[in-house]
Amino acid sequence: MEQQLNHYEFINSQTGNVICHLSVQTDITDRELSKKLQKRRAELASSNKLYVELIYWQLEGHVIR
């Protein structure tokens, strides 16, 4: 059986540029999803020398800009 995934984009709110993509299984709990997204956001902030608050995520294809 094929695994169902949600695809997220991490965006630098200052520039509007997508800086990373992350695919996550759809069958995880909301708490697990939040942990994964927050962890990746913190890693991106550190590696790109940005404040964590400058990075947000959204479902790919669901533009909220």
N, C-alpha and C positions, 0 to 999 in steps of 0.2 A: 504494500500500500504506500502511496506517495505521501510524503510529509507536507502538511500545509504550513506556509510561512507568511508572516507579515514582514514587509520591508520598510525600514525607517531611514529617514535622512536626518543627519545632524547638520545644523545650519549656524553659521556665524551671523549673529543678528546685526553686527556693524556693517558687514559687506553684503549680506544676503546670499553668500556662496555656500554651497553644500560642501562640507569638509569630510564627510564620511557617510557610508551606508552600513546598515546592520540588518541582517535577517534573523528573525526570531520565530520560533514555533508558535503556532496559534493556540496550542493546548496547555500553555503554562498559565499559572495563576496571575492575577493582577499584581500581586506582591512581588512575585518572581520577575515579571516584566519590568516593573518599576525599578527593581534592583539592577537588572541588566542595563537598562537605559541610563540610569544615574551613574553606574560604574563607567560605562563607555564615555559618557559626557565628561566625567572627571579626568579620565585618561586623555581625552582629546584636549581638554583645557590645559593640562600639564604639558603635553607634547607640543602644543601650538603656542604655548606661553600666552594664554588668554584667561580672562576671568571666567569662571564656570558659568556665571550668570549670562554671559554673552552667547552661550551656545544653547540652542533649543532643538528639539526633535519633532518630527511629524511623520505620519504615515506617508510613504512615497505615493505621489499622485493626488494627495489631499492637501493642496496648497492652502496655507492660511495667511500668507503674506499680504 
